[in-house]
Amino acid sequence: MKPKHRLLLLCGLILCLVLICSGCSQKGDSSLHGAEGKKNGFFTSPHLVSVNERIQIDRIPVSDDIFYEVFCKAYRTAKEMEQEGLTHPSYFEFLFGMGMLAFEKSQVEYVILETGLGGRLDATNSVEHPLLTVITSVSLDHTDILGDTIQKIAYEKAGIIKKEVPVFFDGNDTEASKVIKKCAKEQQAPCREISKNAFEIQEVETNRIAFSRKSAYDKDVIWHVPIRGVYQVMNAELALEAMEYAWQKEGLPIEEKKWAEAIASVRWEGRMEEIREHFLLDGAHNPGAIEAFAESVKLINREKKEEPIVIFSAVSDKKYEQMIKYLCEHVPAKTYIVTEIEDQRRVPAEELGRVFRQFTKREVLVRTELKGAIETAFAVRGDSEIYCLGSLYLVGMVKKLLAGG
């Protein structure tokens, strides 16, 4: 398939390149496109509740009818591949094919592809000529597949860099930056390294973070990210830098006010999301994400008297012991509550409780059932905030439970 739309390839999620995707309805009104009025497709993973979430048009998951239609087309193609002696696509590859069919059917103008695992060997990397590529922060995750060092993982992520196609990346890890810049040079790809020096956080409030950019272009403008995660400021800066390039290349005007409104309208499920009053979900599921979570909690709770309540669960192929150790050292909680996710890779709650007790003298409660864990958290909350994290599966389970599913 040779799509007519513009493709942007992301190794890591950056607020869905908010300037294209933000500002659209989340309730099914697909007549509302992104903030710039562009019809867009978005392919992401994993999903939290419904698999339809992985294929979105104007930030709305495709309908069951469209999902079924593109599934049937992809299935027929997969059977033809098998008849020709080729291997049947993997689950992720199959969904990627479905996504591209859906985008073609909907005649979107831009497509944003989030890589699934790594980048170099990812199905999304079959796109040969994207408009640009973006690499967010690099941390130790999927080490059994991508490698056990930052350098090895950075190399896999840098595999999305294409010949002469600009790459924008988070440059805060020195070792990862060296690898990405080397790969960019080999591909003769213009390289834009973004560090924390590119912006300055002005204020951190309960439900938003204000920051200014240090470029001469808009140094006097205050931007607002309505998500508690401090790391989202870097993601917003990456999105802004990438979109400035894209719009200049397309010959389109940069409308600063509209872009600021787009950033301020961002909503992101499972990323420091307050799903109920005083109850937040965060998809942090690797050591790097836990560090970012801890930094955010420290800034947000700096004036609160009550320490937080933490609900935690994890899957066995993640570095959960390292995650727990960091949590105990950097997010001192009133109570830690461990529970289990509904997956064969789940870590038993008793095992998680044992690990927590190795690193903290604080109260650790074991609740095998998620419902019991949440009920316990509210029973002991007092004036504390409740944070639920450790796995995206857990985030999805909480959402389904609270929705009555």
URBELGI-V86711 format. One record per residue. N is the residue number from 1. RES is the residue in one letter. PSI is psi in whole degrees, -180 to 180 (NA if undefined). Layout:
# URBELGI-V86711
n=N res=RES psi=PSI
n=N res=RES psi=PSI
This chain:
# URBELGI-V86711
n=1 res=M psi=135
n=2 res=K psi=89
n=3 res=P psi=150
n=4 res=K psi=-15
n=5 res=H psi=162
n=6 res=R psi=137
n=7 res=L psi=137
n=8 res=L psi=122
n=9 res=L psi=123
n=10 res=L psi=132
n=11 res=C psi=86
n=12 res=G psi=153
n=13 res=L psi=131
n=14 res=I psi=69
n=15 res=L psi=28
n=16 res=C psi=35
n=17 res=L psi=70
n=18 res=V psi=-26
n=19 res=L psi=-23
n=20 res=I psi=-43
n=21 res=C psi=-24
n=22 res=S psi=162
n=23 res=G psi=-4
n=24 res=C psi=159
n=25 res=S psi=146
n=26 res=Q psi=8
n=27 res=K psi=17
n=28 res=G psi=2
n=29 res=D psi=87
n=30 res=S psi=-1
n=31 res=S psi=-17
n=32 res=L psi=108
n=33 res=H psi=-162
n=34 res=G psi=180
n=35 res=A psi=-29
n=36 res=E psi=8
n=37 res=G psi=17
n=38 res=K psi=133
n=39 res=K psi=127
n=40 res=N psi=151
n=41 res=G psi=149
n=42 res=F psi=123
n=43 res=F psi=123
n=44 res=T psi=168
n=45 res=S psi=157
n=46 res=P psi=-180
n=47 res=H psi=160
n=48 res=L psi=-46
n=49 res=V psi=-52
n=50 res=S psi=139
n=51 res=V psi=-22
n=52 res=N psi=-25
n=53 res=E psi=-22
n=54 res=R psi=-20
n=55 res=I psi=111
n=56 res=Q psi=144
n=57 res=I psi=121
n=58 res=D psi=43
n=59 res=R psi=18
n=60 res=I psi=124
n=61 res=P psi=141
n=62 res=V psi=153
n=63 res=S psi=163
n=64 res=D psi=-35
n=65 res=D psi=-46
n=66 res=I psi=-41
n=67 res=F psi=-45
n=68 res=Y psi=-41
n=69 res=E psi=-49
n=70 res=V psi=-28
n=71 res=F psi=-46
n=72 res=C psi=-41
n=73 res=K psi=-44
n=74 res=A psi=-37
n=75 res=Y psi=-43
n=76 res=R psi=-41
n=77 res=T psi=-39
n=78 res=A psi=-40
n=79 res=K psi=-38
n=80 res=E psi=-39
n=81 res=M psi=-44
n=82 res=E psi=-40
n=83 res=Q psi=-27
n=84 res=E psi=3
n=85 res=G psi=9
n=86 res=L psi=161
n=87 res=T psi=143
n=88 res=H psi=137
n=89 res=P psi=152
n=90 res=S psi=171
n=91 res=Y psi=-48
n=92 res=F psi=-43
n=93 res=E psi=-40
n=94 res=F psi=-46
n=95 res=L psi=-35
n=96 res=F psi=-45
n=97 res=G psi=-42
n=98 res=M psi=-41
n=99 res=G psi=-45
n=100 res=M psi=-35
n=101 res=L psi=-41
n=102 res=A psi=-40
n=103 res=F psi=-39
n=104 res=E psi=-44
n=105 res=K psi=-40
n=106 res=S psi=-5
n=107 res=Q psi=51
n=108 res=V psi=157
n=109 res=E psi=-33
n=110 res=Y psi=146
n=111 res=V psi=130
n=112 res=I psi=120
n=113 res=L psi=120
n=114 res=E psi=125
n=115 res=T psi=154
n=116 res=G psi=-54
n=117 res=L psi=112
n=118 res=G psi=-105
n=119 res=G psi=-51
n=120 res=R psi=-46
n=121 res=L psi=15
n=122 res=D psi=149
n=123 res=A psi=-37
n=124 res=T psi=-21
n=125 res=N psi=2
n=126 res=S psi=-14
n=127 res=V psi=121
n=128 res=E psi=-32
n=129 res=H psi=68
n=130 res=P psi=162
n=131 res=L psi=-40
n=132 res=L psi=167
n=133 res=T psi=150
n=134 res=V psi=134
n=135 res=I psi=120
n=136 res=T psi=-165
n=137 res=S psi=145
n=138 res=V psi=127
n=139 res=S psi=171
n=140 res=L psi=111
n=141 res=D psi=148
n=142 res=H psi=43
n=143 res=T psi=-24
n=144 res=D psi=-19
n=145 res=I psi=-43
n=146 res=L psi=-16
n=147 res=G psi=157
n=148 res=D psi=15
n=149 res=T psi=159
n=150 res=I psi=-39
n=151 res=Q psi=-43
n=152 res=K psi=-42
n=153 res=I psi=-40
n=154 res=A psi=-38
n=155 res=Y psi=-43
n=156 res=E psi=-42
n=157 res=K psi=-37
n=158 res=A psi=-8
n=159 res=G psi=-14
n=160 res=I psi=-10
n=161 res=I psi=129
n=162 res=K psi=157
n=163 res=K psi=121
n=164 res=E psi=14
n=165 res=V psi=126
n=166 res=P psi=142
n=167 res=V psi=134
n=168 res=F psi=134
n=169 res=F psi=155
n=170 res=D psi=115
n=171 res=G psi=23
n=172 res=N psi=-15
n=173 res=D psi=115
n=174 res=T psi=-46
n=175 res=E psi=-42
n=176 res=A psi=-39
n=177 res=S psi=-41
n=178 res=K psi=-43
n=179 res=V psi=-46
n=180 res=I psi=-43
n=181 res=K psi=-37
n=182 res=K psi=-45
n=183 res=C psi=-39
n=184 res=A psi=-41
n=185 res=K psi=-42
n=186 res=E psi=-31
n=187 res=Q psi=4
n=188 res=Q psi=39
n=189 res=A psi=126
n=190 res=P psi=135
n=191 res=C psi=123
n=192 res=R psi=107
n=193 res=E psi=125
n=194 res=I psi=125
n=195 res=S psi=178
n=196 res=K psi=-12
n=197 res=N psi=-10
n=198 res=A psi=-13
n=199 res=F psi=168
n=200 res=E psi=125
n=201 res=I psi=124
n=202 res=Q psi=-36
n=203 res=E psi=140
n=204 res=V psi=115
n=205 res=E psi=179
n=206 res=T psi=-43
n=207 res=N psi=15
n=208 res=R psi=159
n=209 res=I psi=128
n=210 res=A psi=136
n=211 res=F psi=159
n=212 res=S psi=152
n=213 res=R psi=150
n=214 res=K psi=7
n=215 res=S psi=150
n=216 res=A psi=-24
n=217 res=Y psi=-45
n=218 res=D psi=42
n=219 res=K psi=-20
n=220 res=D psi=3
n=221 res=V psi=136
n=222 res=I psi=124
n=223 res=W psi=151
n=224 res=H psi=124
n=225 res=V psi=116
n=226 res=P psi=41
n=227 res=I psi=139
n=228 res=R psi=-24
n=229 res=G psi=118
n=230 res=V psi=-32
n=231 res=Y psi=-18
n=232 res=Q psi=-17
n=233 res=V psi=-44
n=234 res=M psi=-41
n=235 res=N psi=-40
n=236 res=A psi=-40
n=237 res=E psi=-42
n=238 res=L psi=-44
n=239 res=A psi=-44
n=240 res=L psi=-46
n=241 res=E psi=-45
n=242 res=A psi=-42
n=243 res=M psi=-32
n=244 res=E psi=-43
n=245 res=Y psi=-49
n=246 res=A psi=-44
n=247 res=W psi=-36
n=248 res=Q psi=-41
n=249 res=K psi=-35
n=250 res=E psi=-6
n=251 res=G psi=29
n=252 res=L psi=148
n=253 res=P psi=145
n=254 res=I psi=113
n=255 res=E psi=97
n=256 res=E psi=-45
n=257 res=K psi=-44
n=258 res=K psi=-40
n=259 res=W psi=-40
n=260 res=A psi=-39
n=261 res=E psi=-36
n=262 res=A psi=-46
n=263 res=I psi=-43
n=264 res=A psi=-15
n=265 res=S psi=1
n=266 res=V psi=136
n=267 res=R psi=131
n=268 res=W psi=116
n=269 res=E psi=137
n=270 res=G psi=7
n=271 res=R psi=96
n=272 res=M psi=46
n=273 res=E psi=125
n=274 res=E psi=95
n=275 res=I psi=-28
n=276 res=R psi=162
n=277 res=E psi=125
n=278 res=H psi=12
n=279 res=F psi=112
n=280 res=L psi=143
n=281 res=L psi=137
n=282 res=D psi=133
n=283 res=G psi=15
n=284 res=A psi=120
n=285 res=H psi=18
n=286 res=N psi=166
n=287 res=P psi=-42
n=288 res=G psi=-42
n=289 res=A psi=-36
n=290 res=I psi=-39
n=291 res=E psi=-43
n=292 res=A psi=-40
n=293 res=F psi=-46
n=294 res=A psi=-40
n=295 res=E psi=-41
n=296 res=S psi=-45
n=297 res=V psi=-40
n=298 res=K psi=-43
n=299 res=L psi=-42
n=300 res=I psi=-38
n=301 res=N psi=12
n=302 res=R psi=-25
n=303 res=E psi=4
n=304 res=K psi=142
n=305 res=K psi=-35
n=306 res=E psi=133
n=307 res=E psi=154
n=308 res=P psi=167
n=309 res=I psi=135
n=310 res=V psi=123
n=311 res=I psi=130
n=312 res=F psi=141
n=313 res=S psi=166
n=314 res=A psi=164
n=315 res=V psi=157
n=316 res=S psi=-22
n=317 res=D psi=10
n=318 res=K psi=162
n=319 res=K psi=68
n=320 res=Y psi=-31
n=321 res=E psi=-43
n=322 res=Q psi=-40
n=323 res=M psi=-45
n=324 res=I psi=-43
n=325 res=K psi=-45
n=326 res=Y psi=-41
n=327 res=L psi=-48
n=328 res=C psi=-34
n=329 res=E psi=-29
n=330 res=H psi=-13
n=331 res=V psi=73
n=332 res=P psi=117
n=333 res=A psi=154
n=334 res=K psi=-42
n=335 res=T psi=138
n=336 res=Y psi=129
n=337 res=I psi=124
n=338 res=V psi=146
n=339 res=T psi=-173
n=340 res=E psi=148
n=341 res=I psi=163
n=342 res=E psi=76
n=343 res=D psi=147
n=344 res=Q psi=-17
n=345 res=R psi=7
n=346 res=R psi=148
n=347 res=V psi=127
n=348 res=P psi=142
n=349 res=A psi=-38
n=350 res=E psi=-38
n=351 res=E psi=-43
n=352 res=L psi=-40
n=353 res=G psi=-41
n=354 res=R psi=-43
n=355 res=V psi=-44
n=356 res=F psi=-43
n=357 res=R psi=-16
n=358 res=Q psi=-28
n=359 res=F psi=-2
n=360 res=T psi=152
n=361 res=K psi=-1
n=362 res=R psi=168
n=363 res=E psi=130
n=364 res=V psi=121
n=365 res=L psi=138
n=366 res=V psi=123
n=367 res=R psi=106
n=368 res=T psi=-41
n=369 res=E psi=135
n=370 res=L psi=-42
n=371 res=K psi=-43
n=372 res=G psi=-35
n=373 res=A psi=-43
n=374 res=I psi=-44
n=375 res=E psi=-41
n=376 res=T psi=-42
n=377 res=A psi=-45
n=378 res=F psi=-29
n=379 res=A psi=-33
n=380 res=V psi=3
n=381 res=R psi=-46
n=382 res=G psi=-120
n=383 res=D psi=16
n=384 res=S psi=155
n=385 res=E psi=147
n=386 res=I psi=125
n=387 res=Y psi=131
n=388 res=C psi=121
n=389 res=L psi=178
n=390 res=G psi=-23
n=391 res=S psi=140
n=392 res=L psi=-27
n=393 res=Y psi=-40
n=394 res=L psi=-43
n=395 res=V psi=-47
n=396 res=G psi=-40
n=397 res=M psi=-43
n=398 res=V psi=-46
n=399 res=K psi=-44
n=400 res=K psi=-42
n=401 res=L psi=-47
n=402 res=L psi=-21
n=403 res=A psi=-2
n=404 res=G psi=15
n=405 res=G psi=NA
